[in-house]
């Protein structure tokens, strides 16, 4: 019984700091403090696990993973969830798993229709980029970081328009439909303001270019947040 009570109490604490109202306090920590706190929580969790206190250990290791930016398997991670964010353009669909942070892009039109970006051979990435530059510049801007990583020098063969996202038909937040905004955030229509802000924070944290995201993706997520919050008012 003590194990159940302690797990519920510590799980509530982790939820409060990870996805609840206390998230702002966690986000305000400096990278150094997040690292120190994460390592401390992880070490304490391992120590308690070695002593047989798996109830405390699982929660503390999960908290450590969140602070350090890692993700545990969903069955062990009280912070994770199964929601998915979907961002569509004319020829691309980007799906982000909000629980694991995994991101995948699928081609919706053209020569590579139906293929996911991870399954397209490196040698075919330049032809893909050339085609997207013609039929879907906005979609091309969503996968710039992947192309830079897998096909260095591809920009010499493709005319990249950095302003394509700004001229996207949805560039003005008022022109993005409410249902589309909730889809981008991985939420059901009518979600609470806190849920909208929490989903936005989770997505933005995953969409930094260093983590495989892009400024174009981040701009769409910011736009979705504005539209969803406006619908609440």
N, C-alpha and C positions, 0 to 999 in steps of 0.2 A: 504493500500500500504506500509505503514511504517513497518507493521508486516512482510510482505513478504521480504522486503529489509533487515531488521535486521536479519531475520532467515537465509537468504542466506549468509550474511556476516559472522555471527557467525558459521554457519554450515561449511563454507569454512575454518575458523580458526581451528575448531575442527578437520576437516579432515586433515589439514596440520600437526597438532601435533599428531594425532592418527594413521593415515595410510600413510600420505604423507612424504615429505622430512624432516619435523620437528620431525618425530618419534624418530630419534636418540637422539634429545634433551630430549624428554620425557623419553626414556629408560635410559638416563644418570642420572636421578633424583634418589636420595637415597630413600629407602623404607619410611623413615620418612618424607621426603619432598613430596613424592607422596601422603602419607596419609594426610598431612596438606593441600596440594593443593586440594586434592579430597574432603575433608570435607568442605573446604572453598567454593569450587564451588557448592557443594550440598546445603549448607546453603543459599548461595546467590540465587541459582535457586529456592529453596522453597519460599524464601522471595518474589522474583519477581512473582512467581506463585500466591501467596496469594494476590498480588496487581493486578493480572489480566494480567501480561505480560508473557503469556504462550510461546510466541516465544523465549524469552530469557531463560525461565525456562527449557524448554525441552532440549535445547542445553547444558545448564550448568549442568543439572542433568545427561545428557548422558556423558559429559566430566568427571563429578565426578565418575560415574560408571566405566569408563575406568581406571581412575587413581587409584581407590580403588580395581580394579580387578573384579568388578561385571559386569553382562550383563543385559541389558534391553530387553524387547520383541522387536523383529526385526522391528516392525512397528514404534517404537518410538526411535530406536537406529540408528543414522546416521553413527555410527562407524561400526556396524555389517555388515555381508554379508552372502550370502547363499552358499558359496563355501564349498565343502567337501573334506577332505583329506582321501585317502584310502591307507592302508598299508596291503599287503597280504604276507602270508607265505604259506607253503604247506597245512596247515590245519586251518589257522585262517585269518580273515579279520578284521582289526580295522578301523573304520570310525570315523573321527573327524569333527564335524560341526564347521567351522571356525568363524561362527557368534556367536553361543551360547557357544562354547567351549565344548559341550556335546560329550562324547566319548563312543562308543559301540563296542563290539567285537562279531563276529559271527563265529561259528565253521563251517568249510567247509568240514571236513572229519572225519570219525570215528563214534563212537557210538552216538555222540551228533550232528551229521550233521544237519545244518539248524537252530539250536538253538542259540539265543543270550546269551551272558554270564549273563546278568542281569536276564534272565528267567530260568536259570539253578539253581535248588535247591542247597542250601549250602551243603547238604549231598552228592551231586553228584560232587562236585568240586574236591575232591581228586581223584576219578576215572577218571575225565577229565584230571587232571594234570598228572596222571600216563600214560594215553594214549598219551598225547602230548609229554611226555618225550621220548616215543618210536618212534612216527611217525613224530614229528615236534618240536624238542627242541627250535628252533628259535621262533616258535609261543608261546610256553610256556613262554619264556622270556618276551614276550610282555604283559603278564597279571599277572606278579608276584605280583604287588602291590594289585591288586584286590583279588588275592588268599590270600595274607597275611591279608587283611582286613576282608574277609568274612569267612576264614577257618584257623584261627591261629593254628599252629602246623602241617600244611599239609606237610611241608618240611621233617618231620620225616618219611613220607610214600613214598616220591618221590625222585628219584635221579636227582637233578637239576644240569645241566651242565652250569656254568656261562660263559663258552667260546663258547657256541653254536652260539651266534650271530656273533662272530668273524670268525666262519667257515661257515657262511651262504654263499651260492653260490654267493650272491651279495656283499660279504664283501669288495671287491675292487671296489672303486667308478666307475672305468672304465667299470665294468661288469653290472652296473645297466643301463637298457635301458632308453633313453631319455623320451619316453612316460610314463614309469613307474615313473620317477623322477617327471614329471609334475603332475601325478596323486597323488603322495604322497603329493605334495605341494598344491593340489586343484586348479591347474591352467591349462589353455589351452596351448598346445604347442606353442612356439614362444612368450610367455609372456615376458614383459620387465624385465630388470635387477632389477629395483626398485620393481616391483611386486614380483619377486622371493625372494628378500631379505625381503620384507614386509611379505610375506606368511611364510617364514622361521622364522622370529621373532615371529609371532603370534603363530605358532605351538610350538616352543621351550618354549614360555611362558606358554603354556598349558600342556606341557609334563613333568614338574618337578614332581618327585615322590610324593611330598606332595599334588599334584593336581590330582593324579590318573594315571600319566604317568609312564614311566620307562626309564632307561638308554638305553635299546635296541631300544625303539621307538625314542628317541632323536638321537641315532646314525644313524638310517635310514633317519630321516629328514635332518640331517647334510649332509649325503651322497647325498640325493636328491638335496639339494641346490648346492653342488659342481658339480654334473652332469648337472643340468639345466644351471648353469652359464657357464660351459665349452661349452655347446651347443650354447650359445649366441656368443661365441668367434670363 
